[in-house]
Amino acid sequence: MATMACVSLNPSCPTSFPGKPARISISKLPFTIYFPRKSSSRVRFRSTSLIAVARYGGGSRRSFPDVRSPDVDYDPALDLDRIQSTSVRLLDEEQNMVGVVSKSEAIRMANNSELVLAILSADADPPVLRLFDVLDYKKYKYGQQKKKRVQQKRSAANRMDLKELKMGYNIDSHDYSVRLRAAQRILKDGDKVKVIVNLKGRENEFRNIAIELIKRFQNDIGELATEESQNLRDRNIFIVLVPNKAVIQKEEAKKKETPVSEVSANV
């Protein structure tokens, strides 16, 4: 059974529920009473009697937003509480230098001119703020977001993932070709590849064969990659290959030029 109760310290205070309140026992109902915070410890209430207005059963209920949830529209550039300095370097809406003024003066100027006061550099000494027209600030914010997306794409393009390929010392020619093509594809995608040959138990007797297999694999990769590290001593024999970006870019350029050359020849 659903229950919703409203507790009031003042019997004359009107409630938001229609109808005549009914007196019920609240000794067994789970509820919490929140008192207003007072600066004085001598505050006294005239009456400690409580009146509870309850509604039982289903039906629609009013939902109240959680004030503790973060604001989805939070803009750090407009959060002037981040500025602890009492003075700031201010630019006007035309990006002309106004000079070093107090933080309160910059806020007053923005309010009087009905402009947006935004933070350009919070780490500068003193922090740099600028006045914006509302429309200009929207354009500025869009430009900053676009620049951030470009930087994220560049960092993602420069990031290399390490992918592993495992082989047995006695791998057949077909499986070897499959591993080789997979390594070439990984390197062309800009990622590192770790080629591993595990020797288990008595397979350690074939260490020389495994080492020759690793060297053969590296030779077949050719200039597409350079060696970053290797281990030819333990049972876990491996080599890590890093893509050679210069060679990969040349191959991509040749692929783009090939269709143009074919069309020119046909003409």
Buried (B, 14 or more C-beta within 10 A) or exposed (E): EEBEBBBBBEEEEEEEEEEEBEEBEBEEEEEEEEEEEEEEEEEEEEEEEEBBBBBEEEEEEEEEEEEEEEEEEEEEBBEBEEBEEEBBBBBBBEEEEBEEBBBEEBBEBBEEEEBBBBBBEBEEEBBBBBBBBEEBBEEBBEEEEEEEEEEEEEEEEEEEEEBEBEBBBEBEEEEBEBBBEEBBEBBBEBBBBBBBBBBEEEBEEBBEEBBEBBEEBBEBBEEBBEEBEBEBEEBEBBBBBBBBEEBBEEEEEEEEEEEEEEEEEEE
